[in-house]
Amino acid sequence: MRSHLTRKRLLDAAARILAEESLSDMSIDRVAACAGLSRRTFFLHFTSKDQLLSAVLERLRPGQAEIVRRWNDGLAPDLTVEQRIMEMFRKIVAWISDPSWRGCAFLRVSAEFGERSGHPVHAVAAASYRDMEAWFEQELRTGGYPAPTVTARQISVLIKGLLVMQLVHRRRAHGEAALDMLPVVLAAGRTLHQSGNMQPGKEKTSIT
C-alpha cells in the first residue's frame, strides 16, 4: 500500500507540473521535489522520465474520455446526427475558450516527442485521440454516413488543428471559424461515395 501511495504522489506531482507549468519543467528532480520525495525513491517506481510521462498520460486518459461521456449524456435524445456532432463541437470550443484552459497535455507531449518514432508517449496519445474520434465515428455510422471512419478522421484533424491555434492565439474566433467549417465536412461526408473517392463498404480502416 505504501508503494502504491508513493507512486501516486509522483504521478500527482508530474500531472500538476504538466498542467500548471510546462513539459520542460518536468525533470526527475523537479517531480521528486514536488512530491516531497527523493530522487532515489523516484527510481524505485520509474526507470526514466519517459516511463513517467507515459504513466501520467495513461492516468489522464480516462478523465478525457469521461468528459466526452458527460457531454454525450447531456445531448438531447431527439437531435439528428449532424446536430449531435455540432453540439459536441460547440462544447469543445467552449471548453478551450475558457481562460483556465491550459492546452491539451496529449498534444503538447506528442509534439515534444514528435521526431522520436516509437516513443511510448505516442501510443498513449494516439489512444486518447481515438477515444473522441471513435465517438464521432459511431455517430456518423449510426447516421448512415457512407465512410464514417474517413469523416470522423477529418473532424479529428479539424479539432487538433483548432487546439493548436487556440493554444497559440487564445481567441474564440478560431473556434467559431472551425464551427463554420464543420457543416462543410459533414456535407462532404454525406456525399463522399458519390464523388468516387470512396465507395460504400470499401473503407480500409476502422477505429477499434
Secondary structure, DSSP 8 states (H G I E B T S, - for coil): -HHHHHHHHHHHHHHHHHHHS-GGG--HHHHHHHHT--HHHHHHH-SSHHHHHHHHHHHHHHHHHHHHHHHHHTS-TT--HHHHHHHHHHHHHHHHHSTT----HHHHHHHHTTTSTT-HHHHHHHHHHHHHHHHHHHHHHHTT-S-HHHHHHHHHHHHHHHHHHHHHH--HHHHHHHHHHHHHHHHHHHTGGGTTS--TT-------
